[in-house]
Structures are given as C-alpha cells and as structure tokens.
Amino acid sequence: MRLPSHELIKELANKRELSLGEVIALNDRKFNNHKDFYVFSTLYTKGFIGVNISDVENSKGNDNQLAKMFYAMSLEKNEIKSDGLTPITGLGMRDQLYFHCTAKADIYLAELRKVRYTQIITLATGIIIAIVSTLLAICSK
C-alpha cells in the first residue's frame, strides 16, 4: 500500500527541499480541491515538514485552513475555485513555496530502517535455525 505521506517524507529526505509544484506532482490528486492538501497540512502541523513562508507559520495548528492555503497557493494567480462554502482565490505560488524535511522526519525514517533491519535479521535467524534443526534431525537418524 502506497501512503502519500510516507512517499512525500522519503522524497523530501532524499532531495531536502521541494517546491509546491514538485510536491503536487508526487501526490495523487483524487478530489482536485483543498482535500488533496490535507496530507501536506497534517505533516506540517505535526512537524515532519517545514515551509519557507511565514504566513503559513501563522496558520499552524489548523489543518483545514492550511489545506485551503496550500490549495490557493497551487492555483494560478486570481483563479477562483470553491470548496463548497467559500470561494478560494488562487495565489500563483507553486514556485515560491518550498517544503523542507525536518529532523523529526529524518528520525522517523531512521526508525523505519531500524525496524526493517530487525525484521530481516529475525527472519534470517528463523530460517537458519529451521535448516540447522532439520539437518540435525536427519543426521541423528
């Protein structure tokens, strides 16, 4: 199963910084509205990613408002869309807003690698024990 948040964190960890346009290209757009940006707003409010614009900093803690702000930034300047309740006016900032990876994201990925390594070692140990047990049983007959 491909999780968009995990893929985004991995890509940011590899490249260290991505523009909003690059981030949008990584994300599967299902709704083609602000709902597609909840992944980014949640990762931002939880501290896994950061941004380079202070206006976004002021909205931290409100995922809905942040998702709408990121969506407005992704639209062409003065393009108007609606979320069903209010109009959202495009800001045309795809190339001005940059996301960057935080230390929290690096720690998250390091923990995942550690768990993966532990799982592989455990599996290998189990296979070796099974083979040795079988060989000892065959040799003792």
Secondary structure as the mmCIF struct_conf table of DSSP 4:
data_model
#
loop_
_struct_conf.conf_type_id
_struct_conf.id
_struct_conf.beg_label_comp_id
_struct_conf.beg_label_asym_id
_struct_conf.beg_label_seq_id
_struct_conf.end_label_comp_id
_struct_conf.end_label_asym_id
_struct_conf.end_label_seq_id
HELX_RH_AL_P HELX_RH_AL_P1 PRO A 4 LYS A 15
BEND BEND1 ARG A 16 ARG A 16
STRN STRN1 GLU A 17 SER A 19
HELX_RH_AL_P HELX_RH_AL_P2 LEU A 20 LEU A 26
BEND BEND2 ASN A 27 ASN A 27
BEND BEND3 LYS A 30 ASN A 33
HELX_RH_3T_P HELX_RH_3T_P1 HIS A 34 PHE A 37
HELX_RH_AL_P HELX_RH_AL_P3 TYR A 38 THR A 45
TURN_TY1_P TURN_TY1_P1 LYS A 46 GLY A 47
BEND BEND4 PHE A 48 PHE A 48
STRN STRN2 ILE A 49 VAL A 51
BEND BEND5 ASN A 52 ASN A 52
HELX_RH_AL_P HELX_RH_AL_P4 SER A 54 ASN A 58
TURN_TY1_P TURN_TY1_P2 SER A 59 GLY A 61
HELX_RH_AL_P HELX_RH_AL_P5 ASP A 63 SER A 74
BEND BEND6 LEU A 75 LEU A 75
HELX_LH_PP_P HELX_LH_PP_P1 GLU A 76 GLU A 76
TURN_TY1_P TURN_TY1_P3 LYS A 77 ASN A 78
STRN STRN3 ILE A 80 SER A 82
BEND BEND7 GLY A 84 THR A 86
STRN STRN4 PRO A 87 THR A 89
TURN_TY1_P TURN_TY1_P4 ARG A 94 GLN A 96
STRN STRN5 TYR A 98 CYS A 101
HELX_RH_AL_P HELX_RH_AL_P6 ALA A 103 CYS A 139
TURN_TY1_P TURN_TY1_P5 SER A 140 SER A 140
#
